[in-house]
Amino acid sequence: MKSSVTKGFLWLLLSIPGILMLWSFTQGEALAMDMLHPSGEMSVRLMILAMLPGPLSEFFGLNRFLRGWIAIRRNLGVAAFGYALLHMIFYIFDMNSFAAMVEEFGFPGIWTGWLSLVLMLLPAVISFNYAMRTLGRTWKKVQRLVYAAFILGLVHWILLDWAWQPALVHLAPLILAWILRFIGRRRRYRVQRSMT
């Protein structure tokens, strides 16, 4: 019971930005194009939050805080996909024409976004306990598609904004976490070698 209440509260928190975006759009306070940046940015931020605890736990060890973070990372990943879908919906409303969308599809700044969304789809669809148990090791391999989706999402962002600094600021925590993971693995390797 406690677990389901906690999960419900988490999903409420995760959904609030999206609800506010939809409210602004449906009330005519903002255009669809105004919602493209915040919805896409929210998706990227949640992907980063979902990817951070793994490498951090390899360096710092599994303390209580990181255990809790790891316990919710699948929720964060699914929420990231949800905001990517919301981003797509705002894009469809902004374009207001299937022909116009097809015409834009050839631009690298556009197809990278679509490909990122497609790569996020399968990990999001199988992000539940039964799929995890059924697929075994394959489940982890499929989940790694998120890394490619994340990189494509950043490329999509940079190509459309023509500014790499905001994307780099978002990428920096993940780069730092990966460096710490590498240091942690090297440290464990040296300890194991010294014991043999």
C-alpha distance (Angstrom), angle and dihedral (degrees) to the residues before:
residue distance angle dihedral
M1 . . .
K2 3.82 . .
S3 3.81 90.6 .
S4 3.82 93.7 52.3
V5 3.83 91.5 48.0
T6 3.81 90.2 50.6
K7 3.80 91.0 48.5
G8 3.79 91.2 47.8
F9 3.82 90.7 51.2
L10 3.82 90.3 48.3
W11 3.80 91.8 52.3
L12 3.79 90.5 47.6
L13 3.81 89.8 54.9
L14 3.81 91.9 45.8
S15 3.80 92.5 49.9
I16 3.82 98.5 47.9
P17 3.85 96.3 84.6
G18 3.82 90.4 48.9
I19 3.80 92.5 47.7
L20 3.81 89.8 51.3
M21 3.81 91.3 49.0
L22 3.81 92.1 49.9
W23 3.81 91.0 45.5
S24 3.82 92.2 52.8
F25 3.79 90.8 47.7
T26 3.81 97.8 45.5
Q27 3.81 91.8 45.1
G28 3.80 90.8 53.3
E29 3.80 92.9 -116.5
A30 3.81 91.7 121.2
L31 3.79 136.2 23.0
A32 3.80 122.4 -122.4
M33 3.80 89.4 -108.7
D34 3.82 89.5 57.0
M35 3.80 89.4 58.4
L36 3.82 96.4 50.5
H37 3.78 96.0 81.9
P38 3.84 99.3 44.5
S39 3.83 93.6 44.9
G40 3.82 93.1 48.2
E41 3.80 92.0 44.2
M42 3.80 91.1 50.4
S43 3.80 90.4 52.6
V44 3.82 91.9 51.8
R45 3.81 92.5 46.9
L46 3.80 92.5 51.5
M47 3.81 90.9 48.2
I48 3.80 89.0 53.9
L49 3.82 91.2 48.8
A50 3.82 89.2 50.5
M51 3.81 93.1 50.1
L52 3.81 99.5 43.7
P53 3.84 105.0 71.5
G54 3.82 95.6 60.1
P55 3.81 97.8 60.8
L56 3.82 92.4 35.2
S57 3.82 91.1 55.3
E58 3.82 90.1 51.9
F59 3.80 89.7 58.1
F60 3.81 102.7 35.1
G61 3.81 99.0 28.5
L62 3.79 126.3 -122.5
N63 3.78 105.4 -54.6
R64 3.81 123.5 167.6
F65 3.80 94.1 -93.2
L66 3.82 94.7 51.2
R67 3.82 91.9 44.4
G68 3.80 88.8 56.0
W69 3.80 91.4 46.7
I70 3.81 92.3 49.5
A71 3.81 89.2 49.0
I72 3.83 90.8 61.6
R73 3.81 101.0 35.5
R74 3.80 93.4 99.0
N75 3.80 88.4 55.3
L76 3.79 89.1 50.8
G77 3.81 90.9 50.4
V78 3.80 93.5 49.6
A79 3.82 89.9 47.0
A80 3.83 88.8 51.4
F81 3.81 88.4 55.1
G82 3.82 89.6 47.7
Y83 3.80 91.1 55.0
A84 3.81 90.0 46.3
L85 3.83 87.6 55.0
L86 3.80 89.8 48.3
H87 3.81 88.3 50.4
M88 3.81 88.7 53.3
I89 3.82 92.0 48.9
F90 3.81 91.4 52.5
Y91 3.81 88.7 48.1
I92 3.82 91.0 53.1
F93 3.81 91.0 49.9
D94 3.80 91.0 46.3
M95 3.81 93.7 51.0
N96 3.81 92.4 41.6
S97 3.81 90.5 -170.9
F98 3.79 133.0 75.9
A99 3.81 90.2 -151.2
A100 3.81 90.8 55.0
M101 3.81 90.5 50.3
V102 3.81 91.8 50.8
E103 3.80 89.9 48.3
E104 3.81 90.8 54.2
F105 3.81 95.0 44.2
G106 3.81 93.8 89.4
F107 3.80 93.1 62.3
P108 3.85 112.5 100.3
G109 3.80 90.2 -134.6
I110 3.82 89.1 59.8
W111 3.81 106.8 37.7
T112 3.82 91.4 47.5
G113 3.81 87.6 60.3
W114 3.81 93.0 49.3
L115 3.81 92.1 46.9
S116 3.82 90.7 48.9
L117 3.82 89.4 53.4
V118 3.83 92.1 48.9
L119 3.82 91.6 50.1
M120 3.81 90.1 50.9
L121 3.81 92.2 51.4
L122 3.82 101.0 75.0
P123 3.85 96.9 44.3
A124 3.82 88.8 48.9
V125 3.83 93.4 48.1
I126 3.84 93.3 51.7
S127 3.81 95.5 40.0
F128 3.81 96.6 116.5
N129 3.81 134.8 92.5
Y130 3.82 98.6 -104.1
A131 3.82 92.6 53.7
M132 3.80 89.7 46.0
R133 3.82 91.9 53.4
T134 3.80 94.1 42.4
L135 3.80 98.1 46.9
G136 3.81 96.7 40.6
R137 3.81 111.6 179.8
T138 3.80 91.7 0.4
W139 3.82 88.1 65.6
K140 3.82 91.2 64.6
K141 3.80 91.7 47.5
V142 3.80 91.0 53.2
Q143 3.80 91.0 47.3
R144 3.81 88.9 57.3
L145 3.81 88.1 70.4
V146 3.81 84.0 81.1
Y147 3.81 89.8 73.9
A148 3.82 91.9 57.9
A149 3.80 89.7 43.8
F150 3.80 90.1 51.8
I151 3.83 93.9 50.7
L152 3.81 91.1 47.1
G153 3.80 89.5 48.3
L154 3.80 90.4 54.8
V155 3.82 91.3 47.0
H156 3.82 88.7 49.7
W157 3.82 89.3 51.6
I158 3.84 94.6 47.4
L159 3.81 94.5 46.3
L160 3.80 93.0 50.5
D161 3.81 97.1 42.0
W162 3.80 97.0 35.2
A163 3.79 86.8 -143.3
W164 3.80 120.3 107.1
Q165 3.83 97.3 -177.0
P166 3.86 98.5 80.3
A167 3.81 91.4 46.4
L168 3.82 90.6 48.5
V169 3.82 91.1 50.5
H170 3.82 88.5 55.0
L171 3.81 92.0 45.2
A172 3.83 95.0 48.2
P173 3.87 97.7 80.7
L174 3.79 90.3 51.0
I175 3.81 92.8 48.3
L176 3.81 89.1 50.5
A177 3.83 90.7 48.9
W178 3.82 91.4 50.2
I179 3.83 90.6 49.8
L180 3.81 89.4 51.0
R181 3.82 89.7 48.8
F182 3.82 90.0 52.8
I183 3.83 91.0 48.7
G184 3.81 90.5 48.0
R185 3.80 92.6 50.9
R186 3.81 92.3 47.2
R187 3.81 89.6 49.3
R188 3.83 92.0 51.8
Y189 3.82 90.9 46.0
R190 3.81 91.2 53.5
V191 3.81 91.4 48.3
Q192 3.83 91.6 49.9
R193 3.82 91.4 48.6
S194 3.79 91.8 49.8
M195 3.83 89.8 53.3
T196 3.82 94.4 53.4
